Amino acid sequence: MQRLDLRQLLSQKLSPQQIQFIKLLQIPTVELEARIKEEMEVNPALEEGREEPENEYNETEEYEGEEDYGKDEIDINDYLNDDEISGYKMQGDRGGSDDDDREMPIAVTTSLTDNLLDQLGFLDLDDKQYNIGMQLIGSIDSDGYIRRELSSIANDLAFSQNIMTTEEEIEQVLHMIQTFDPAGIAARDLPECLLLQLDRREQDETTQLAERIIKESFEEFTKKHYQKIQSKFSVTEEELKKAIDVIIKLNPKPGGSGAGMTRVQYIIPDFILTNENGQLQLSLNSRNAPDLRISRSYADMFDAYDKSDKKDKKLKETVTFVKQKLDAAKWFIDAIRQRQNTLLRTMEAIIKYQHEFFLEGDESKLRPMILKDIAEEIGMDISTVSRVANSKAVQTEFGIYPLKYFFSEGIATDSGEDASSREVKHILKEIIDKESKRKPLSDEKIEKMLNEKGYNIARRTVAKYREQLNIPVARLRKEL
C-alpha cells in the first residue's frame, strides 16, 4: 500500500567553501603549486601578487534580481572559527631564495626493457629468434623474473604474431638473454637467479660450494639449518660461512635497478623547525603561503556593470558571471589562508605534545599521542587532524619526519605511566641488535626482558612489533 506523508528532517551539508578547504588541506606542499595554477586557469579573477585593500570589490552591493545570491552560503571563517594567520613566520620571508622555485629534478635513465633490447640487438639472431627474444623481454616483470610458463609464451607468439615455435626454441633464446646484464635477469625462480649470478663469479671452491647449496639444499638454506648443510657436504664451519656470505650478497631482484623515466620524489617539508638556544621556532614552508589576490580589472568590471542599467538581460548575465568568478577567487584565497592556519595550529600542538623529542631527537622521548589528543588541543575534528597528519612532513635538525610518525598508542609501565609504542619498538630493536647471532633471542625471552625493564607487554605484542620492524623470527636471524 502506497501512502504520502510529510517528514521534517534536519541535515547538514558542506558548503562549496568547506569542500574546497578540505581538498586543499589534504594535499601536500609539493602539489599545492599545481593546484593553484589549475585554479588560476579556470578563474581569470584570481591572479598572483600581494593583495591590496583597494583591490577588494564591494560584496554588499547587490543588483536587482540577485538579492539572494549566496544568501544561504556559510562563510568558511564561521565554519572553522580560526584566527587570522598574521604574525606567523613564513620560512623564506627574509630575502627570498631561488631554492623555493626550483622544480623537482627528473632522473632520466634508460629503462630495463630498452637496455635488454639493445643487448638483444647485438646477438646474431634470425627474425624468428629475435621476435621470440622480444616476447621474452616483454614478459620480464619488475623484479627481473619471467614467471610465465614457456608454453604460455609459445601460445602468445602463435596467437598474437602467428609465430609457431616450441618450448625448446624459446628456452634456447632464453638462455641467451640470461647472459645479459644485470646478472640474474630473466630467471624463472630465485634459485635460478642466484645460480646465474654465481656462474659469472670466479669458480673457486667457495663458489662451487655455494652453487651446491642452492642446487641441493636450498630449502635448508632458507630455513638456516646450517648444521644440516655442514653435515651433508662435510665442510668446516668456516668453509660454510664463506659460501653463505657469497650467497647472501647476491641480488634476489635484478630487475629492481632498471627504471625508466622516473621522478625523483624528494620529500618537501611543510614545516621547518629550528632550535635557537633551547627555543623551538616553527615556520611554514613559504610554498604554503603563495601571494594571491583578486584581479583589479575584474573588480573594476564588476563595479562598472553594477552601476549601469540592470534591466538588460545580457548585462545581468554578465554581472552574474563576473560576481561568481570574484566570489570563487575570494573563497579560494580564504581557503588557502585557512589551510595555512590549520597547518600551523596542528603542528604547534604536536610540538607542544612532543617537546622533549624535538629538543633532543631521542626516539625514546616520544610520548603516546593519538589524533584525538591533537584534535582536542586545537578544537578541531579528528578528521581534520588526520588529513594534516597523513600528508605533511616537518624538517628538524635530526631529519625530515612525516607527521604521522609522531602518533602512536601507549603501553602501560610499572610506574603507572604510558610509554609510546614507538619507544618500545626502539628498545626491542636495541635488544635484537645486541643479541648473539649464534643464538638469537626468542619472542618469549624478549618479552621477559621488556617486562624486566618495566614495560608490561605480551609476547604476541612483541611478535607484532618485530614484524612491523621487518625483523624475522629468531631462527631466521641465526648466523654462523
N, C-alpha and C positions, 0 to 999 in steps of 0.2 A: 504494500500500500504506500503510495506516494503522498507526501504532505509538505506543505510550505509553512515555514515558521521563521521568525526573526531572531537573530542572536547578536548580542553585542560583545565584541572581542576587543581586548586591549593588546596591541602588539607594538614592538619596537623595531624600526628598520634603520639601517645605516644610511646616512646621507651620502651624497657623492663625495663631499669633503672627507668624511670619515673613511670611506673606501679608498680614496686616493692616499690618505695618510698611512693607512695600514700597508698598502702596497709599497709606498716609499720607505717605510720603516724597516721592512724586512730585507730589502736589497742591500748588499754590501757596498762599501765605498767605491770599489772598482767598477761597479755597474751604474753608479749614480750619474756620472757624467753622460753616459749614453742615454739614460732615461730623460735627462734634462734636454738634451739635443732633440730627442724624439718629440718631447712636448713642444719645443720651440718650432719644430717643423709644422706641426698641426695647428699651432696657435700664434698668429702673427702679432698678437697683442702682448706677447711675452718676449722679452729681449734681455741680453746680458748688460750688466752695468749696475752701478750703485743706485739705489732707489732714492729719489729726491722728493720732498714733501709736495712740491708743486706738480709732480707727475701723477698724483692720485686724482682720479676723477671723482666727482661728487655722486655717491651712491644714493643720496637721499632724494635726488631729483628724479621723479618718475614722470613718464609721459602718459598721455591719455590712452586708456585701453590696456595699460600694462601695470596698473597699480599693484596687482597681486603677484608680480613676478618675483619669485624667490621668497615669498612670504612664509611658506611652510618649511623653508630650509633651516637647518640647525647650524649655527656658527661653530666651526671646528674648535674655536677657543672655548666655547661653552662646554663642548664635549670633553675636551681634555683638561680644562681648568688649569692650564700651565701658565707660569710666569713667562715674561719675555726673556730672551736669551742675552740681552745686552749685558755687558760686563764679563761674559765668559771669554776666556782667552782662546784664540784660534792659533794652532801651530802654523807658522808661515805668515802671521800678521806682520812680523818685523822684517822689512826689507824685501820680502818675497824671494822665492827661489825657483829657478827653472826646473828643479827636480820634480816639482809638483805637476809640471806639464808634460813630463816625459811619458811616452807610451810604453806599455809593457813590451819587452823585446820578444821577437819571434825567432825561435831557433829553427832554421831551415836545414834539414838533413835529407839524405837520400833514404827513401823508405826501404824496409827489409825486402819487400817484394821486388822493387826496382833493382836492388843490389843483386838479388838472386837471378833475376832475368838477365842482368848484364853478364853474370858469370856463365849463365846457360849459353849465351851467345858465343862464348869462346870455345865451346865444345864442338867437335866435328860430328854433327848430327844430321841425319836426313830429315825431311819435312815431317814425317810421321813421329820420329823420336822427339823432335823439337816441340810438336804440339802436345805430346804426352808430358814432356817436361814442363810446359806452361800450365797444363792442367794440374800437375803435382804441386807446383809452386803456388798456384791459386788455392790449393787445398790445405796449405800450411796455416795453422792457427796462430794466435797472438803469442803463444808460448814457444812457437817454433816446431810444433809437432804436426805430423799427419796422422790424424786419429780415424780417418775413414778407411774402411776396408778397400783393398785394391780392386776387388770385384765391383764395388760400387763406383769407383773411379772409372773402371772399364765401361760400365754401363753409361756413365755420364758422357764419355767420349763417343760412344756409339749413338746415343740419342741426340746429343746437342751438336756434335761435329761430324757425325757419320764416319767416325774412325773406328774400324774394327781392330781390336787388339786383344792380347791375352795378359793375364796377371804376370806371367814370366817376363814379357816385354816391358811391362810397366815397372816391375821390380828392377830390371836391368837399368833403366833410366833413373830410377830412384836411388840406386847405389851411386850413380854419378853425382846426383845432386847432394848426396850426403857427404861428398868430399868438399863441398863449398864452405865458405866462411859465412857465419861463425860456426865454429866446430860444434858438432852435435845437432845441426839443423836437419829437419825432415825425418827425425827419428819417429818410430811408431809407438814407443813407450819409453819410460825412464831408463831401464837397463840398457836399451839400445843407444839412447842418447849419451849415457856415460861411457859406454864402450867405444862409440865413435870418437869421443874426445881422447880416450886413453890410447886409441890407435895412432894418434898423432904425437904421442909422447915418446921419449927415448925408451926403447924396450929393454929395460933392466929388470932385475929380479923383483923390485918393488912394484913396478908397473905390471908385470906378469901376475904377481900375487893379487893385485887389485882387480885385474881382469877376471881371475879365477873366482874371487869372492863375489863379483857381480854375476857371473855366469852360473855358479854352482851354489852360492849361499846368500843370494840377495835378500831373501826373507829374514834370515838370521841377522844380516847386516842392518836391515831396517828396524829390527827389534832390539838391536845392540846386544845380542847374545854372543859376546866376543869370545868367551871361553869355549863355546861350541865350535866357533870358526877356527880358533887356535888349535884345538884338538883335531879337527877334521883335516887341516892342512899341515899339521905337525910343524908349526913355526914357533919362533920365540915371541914373547910379548912385544919386544922391541921391533921385530920384523912386521908383526901385525899392525902395530901402531903406525909405522911409516906408511903401510899400504892404506890404512884407514884415512890418514891425513891427506893422501893423494886423492882419494875418492871424494872426501867432503869439500875439497877445494874446486871440484868440477862444477860446471854451470848446469843446474837442472832445468833452466828455462832459457835456452839460447836465443829464442826469439824476442826476449824481453828488451834487448838493446836496440832492436830495429824499430825505429819510429819514423813516421812520415813528417808532414808539416805539423809541428806541434807548437802550441802556445805555452810559453814558459810561465806558469802561474805563480808569480811571486805573491806572497801574502802582503797586501797593502793594509796597514793597521788603520783602524778608525780613530783610535786614541793614541796619544803619546804621553807616557807617564815618566816624569823625571824626579829624582831625589835631590833636592837642593838643601844640603846641610840638615838632613833629617825631616825636611818638609816636602811632602809629596805634592807635585804640581801636575795637574791634569790639563791637557789641551786636546782640542778636537782637530783631527786632520783637516787642513784647510779645504780639501776637496769636498768636505761635507758642508762647507759654507760658501757656496757659489754666489756671486753678485748677480741678482736677478731683479728686474724692475718691469713695471707696466709701461708699454710703449707710449711715449708722449704723443706721437702722431695719432694713435688710436684714441687716446683720451681726449685730444682736441677734436677729433672727428665726432666723438660721441657728444661733446658739448655743443658743437655746431648743429648737429642733427636734432638734438633735444630742444634747442631754442627755435628751430624752424617750424614750419607748418606741419602738424602731425596728422592732418586729415588724409594726406596722400598715402594710399595703401602700400605702395612700393617703398616709400620713405620709412613707414612704420616697420616694415620687414627689415630694412637696412639697419634701423636703430636697434631692433631686437637682436640681430646678428652681432652687431658691434658690442652691445652690452653683454651678451653671452660670452663673447671672447674675453672681454675685460674681466668679467666675473671669474671665468675659468683661470685666467692668469693670476688674479688675486688669490684664488683658492690654492693654486699650485705653490705660489710663494709662501703662503701661510703654512701649507703642509710641509714644505722644506724647513721652515723655521721650527715648527713643532717637532719635526724629526730631529733636528739638532738638539733641541731642548730635552727631548725624551732620552736621546743617547747619553747626554751628559749627566742627567739625573740618575739614570740607571748605573752608569759607570762609577759615579761618585758614591752611590750606595754600596757597590761591590767593593770599592777601595776601603770604605769605612768598615765593612764586614771583614775583609781580609787584610787589614792594615799591616799586621806583622809580616805577612808573606811579602807584600810589596816593598817593605823596608829592607828585607834581607834576601829574598828569593829562595828561602828554605821551604821546600815542599812539605816538610813535617809541620810547618806553622799554619798550613791551610785549615781553616775551621769548616765544620759541616755547614753547608749552605744549600738551600733549595730555592726554587723560583718564588715560592710563596714568601720567603723571608724578604727578598728584594721588593716584591710587589707591595707588601705591607709597608715597607720603609718609604717608598716613593708614592704610595697611594694610587697605584695603578693596577690594572687587571693582570693576572698571571700570564695570559696570552700575549699581552704587550711585552712583558719582560722576556718571554720565550722567543718572540720574534727578534728582539735585540740580541739575546744570548746565542742564538743559533747561527747567526751570520756575521758577527762582528769580532774584531780582534784588537788587542791592545799591545803597544810596543813598550817594553820596560827595559831597564838596564840589564835584565837577565835573559832577554829574548822576547819574541813575539808569541803571545798566547791567545787562543780563541777564548771568548768569554765563557763558553760552556765548560772550559777547563776548571773554572773555579767553583762549579756546582757539584756537590757530592752529598751522599747520605751520611748519617752519623753512626758510629759504632760505640756502644757503651764501654766504659772503662771502670776499673776497680775504684777509682777516685770519685765516681758518680758523674763525671763529665762525659761529653760526647767527643769522640775523635773522628776526624774526617776519614772516609773510606780511602781517599787518596793517600792519606798519611799511612794507613795500614798497608796499602799496596806498596808504598815506598819501603817500609820496614820489611815486608815479605820479600821484596826483591833483594834487599841487602842481605837477608838471611841466606837466600839461594845463591847469591853471588859469592858468599864466603864459605859455602858448604864444600866438602870434599867431593870432587867429581868422580872419584873412585867408588864412593858410597853416598850417593845423593840422598837428601832427606825426603821422607815420605810426607804426604799432606798431614797425616796424623801427628808426626813429630813437629812439623811446623806449627800446627795448631797449639801444641803444648808449649812451644817456645813463645808464641804470641801471648798465650794466656799467662805465662810467667812474667811477661813484660807489662801485664795489666790490661790487655785487650781481650774482652770477652767475645770470642769469635769461634764459630763452629767449624768442623772440618770441611763441610760442604761449602761454606763461605770461602775457606782457604782455596779450595779447588776452583771456585768461580772466579776469584780474584787472579789466581795463577793463570787461568785460561784467558782472562781479559788482558793480561800482560804478555800473552803469547809465549808462555813458558811451558814446556812439555812436562809430562809426568816424570817422576824420579827415575824410572827405568830408562827413559829416553835421554836423560841428562847425564847418564853414566859415560865416563871416558876412561881410557887406559892410562 
